Amino acid sequence: MSFSPLQSLYAFSSPFGDFTLKRYPEPLGRGQQQSLRAWDAADEFLLQQLHETLELDPNVAPKLLLLNDSFGALGLALQQYRPYSASDSFLAQEGCRRNLVDNKLAIDSIHLLDSFQLPPLAVDYIVLKVPKTLALLEDQLYRLRTVVGAETKVIAAGMVKHIHTNTLKLFEKILGVTTTSKAKKKARLIFCQPQPQKWNADVGGEERSQESPYPTEYTLENTAHLLTNHANVFSRASLDIGSRLFIQHLPNGFTGKDIFDVGCGNGLLGLIAAERNPGARLHFYDESYMALASARENIERAFNGTQLAEYRADNCLASADDSSADLMLINPPFHQGNVVGDFIAWQMFVDAKRVLRPGGELWIVGNRHMGYHLKLQRLFGHCSTKASDAKFVILNVTKSSL
Ligand SMILES: C[S@@+](CC[C@H](N)C(=O)[O-])C[C@H]1O[C@@H](n2cnc3c(N)ncnc32)[C@H](O)[C@@H]1O
C-alpha cells in the first residue's frame, strides 16, 4: 500500500502495531509545522526496547505507568496493557484521546492522570519520556517513589540533546542505579533500577533529600504576595521580565466584570488585575495542570478564598463561551513542548476576538521582535502600544461594538 505525504506524516509503526497519530492541536498549513510528527525517535526506541523486555517477562499483565507521553504514541502502542499515563499537558492528553478515537480504540483503555495523580498501586514498569524542564523531571522522580518497588523497572528515553549529565544524576540521586544505551537516531535510553532501601540512607556522606523541592515560592516584588510555583511553571524561580513590565501597566478601575488570564502560568496577571479591579470575576486558562494548580493556590491565598475564579485546562480558549470576557490578559507562549513558533499566540488572539464582548479589551505583552502588533492589526483592524522598553511592548486592542 502506498501513502500520500500527509498519510505518511500520520502513519506510526511500532512493534506493538500500526496507528494513525496526529498532534493536538493539529498544525494547519503554517509553514514548517506541517512537517511535524506526533512522535519522535525516542518513542520508537522506547517501544522497541519495551517490546523486547515484555516478551521476556513472564508476567502476563504487567502494570505500566507512562509519563510525559505526547499525543499517545506510547499509550496507543501499549493500550493492550491498559496503562496509566500521567502528564502535565492537557494538549498531550487531548491528543491521546483524539488518537484513541481515530484508531477506534476504547477511550478508557488508557487511564489518563494529571501531574498530581499516580496509580493507586505499585507498578511493574515506568516508561518515561524525559521532559524539557529538569525541575519537572526532578519532581516526577520524587513522586514516583510511592509507586516504585525494588522490582519496578524504569525505562526512560529522550533525544540526545535533551539528556545531560544532570538528567542522569537526578535518576541516580532520587531513584537508584542508572545506565544509558548508545544513541540511535539521535535518541537515547535510560535504564534505572530503583533502590528503595537506600532512599533514607546517606550516600557518600551526602544525605539524600526525602521530598521534592517543589513547589517553590517567591514574593512578588513591591507587593506582599507570596507566589507558589509548581515544578513545570513558566518562570518558576522569579518574575519574568515581560510580566514585570506588564503588571506595571495593567489597567485600573475597569468597569467590566470578567477578566481572563490566558496562558496564566502562576496566575500573577489575573491576581494583580483583580486587586486593581475589585468585584471582577477571574477566569484562568492554561494547558499545564501545574500552572493551574499554582494559580489557584496563589489566588486563594491572596484573597483569603473570597475571590470568584475558575481554572480551566484548555487549548487556548477553546471551551470558553463567545462574548463572555471584558478584559483579557495574555503573555503568549512561544513554544509548545520542544516546538518553537508563534502559532499558539496566533490561536490565542483569534480565540480572544471570539470570546471578548463588544467593547472588551485585549492586553498583551510580547517580545518586540515577535511582531504581535501586525497580527493584532490584521485581526482587530487596529492596535495601540501602551508601553515599551528595550525588549518588550505592551499592546492593546478593543473589540469593535459594531
Ligand atoms: C509565557 S507563559 C506566561 C505565564 C504567565 N501568564 C506570566 O505572565 O508569567 C505562557 C503560558 O501559556 C501556557 N500555554 C502554552 N500553550 C498553551 C495553550 N495551547 N493553551 C493554553 N495555555 C498554553 C504555558 O503553559 C504558560 O503557562
PDBQT file of the ligand as one rigid body, heavy atoms in Angstrom, charges set to zero:
ROOT
HETATM    1  C1  LIG A 501       4.871  32.983  28.631  1.00  0.00    +0.000 C 
HETATM    2  S1  LIG A 501       3.942  31.976  29.757  1.00  0.00    +0.000 S 
HETATM    3  C2  LIG A 501       3.032  33.228  30.640  1.00  0.00    +0.000 C 
HETATM    4  C3  LIG A 501       2.705  32.832  32.060  1.00  0.00    +0.000 C 
HETATM    5  C4  LIG A 501       2.103  33.959  32.913  1.00  0.00    +0.000 C 
HETATM    6  N1  LIG A 501       0.900  34.489  32.305  1.00  0.00    +0.000 N 
HETATM    7  C5  LIG A 501       3.126  35.058  33.111  1.00  0.00    +0.000 C 
HETATM    8  O1  LIG A 501       2.946  36.137  32.553  1.00  0.00    +0.000 OA
HETATM    9  O2  LIG A 501       4.112  34.825  33.837  1.00  0.00    +0.000 OA
HETATM   10  C6  LIG A 501       2.765  31.218  28.682  1.00  0.00    +0.000 C 
HETATM   11  C7  LIG A 501       1.822  30.214  29.331  1.00  0.00    +0.000 C 
HETATM   12  O3  LIG A 501       0.967  29.687  28.293  1.00  0.00    +0.000 OA
HETATM   13  C8  LIG A 501       0.714  28.306  28.573  1.00  0.00    +0.000 C 
HETATM   14  N2  LIG A 501       0.320  27.650  27.309  1.00  0.00    +0.000 N 
HETATM   15  C9  LIG A 501       1.116  27.173  26.328  1.00  0.00    +0.000 A 
HETATM   16  N3  LIG A 501       0.380  26.673  25.317  1.00  0.00    +0.000 NA
HETATM   17  C10 LIG A 501      -0.912  26.827  25.662  1.00  0.00    +0.000 A 
HETATM   18  C11 LIG A 501      -2.145  26.503  25.028  1.00  0.00    +0.000 A 
HETATM   19  N4  LIG A 501      -2.177  25.944  23.819  1.00  0.00    +0.000 N 
HETATM   20  N5  LIG A 501      -3.297  26.796  25.685  1.00  0.00    +0.000 NA
HETATM   21  C12 LIG A 501      -3.271  27.364  26.912  1.00  0.00    +0.000 A 
HETATM   22  N6  LIG A 501      -2.123  27.710  27.556  1.00  0.00    +0.000 NA
HETATM   23  C13 LIG A 501      -0.963  27.439  26.934  1.00  0.00    +0.000 A 
HETATM   24  C14 LIG A 501       2.002  27.806  29.175  1.00  0.00    +0.000 C 
HETATM   25  O4  LIG A 501       1.779  26.634  29.942  1.00  0.00    +0.000 OA
HETATM   26  C15 LIG A 501       2.450  29.018  30.021  1.00  0.00    +0.000 C 
HETATM   27  O5  LIG A 501       1.971  28.926  31.340  1.00  0.00    +0.000 OA
ENDROOT
TORSDOF 0
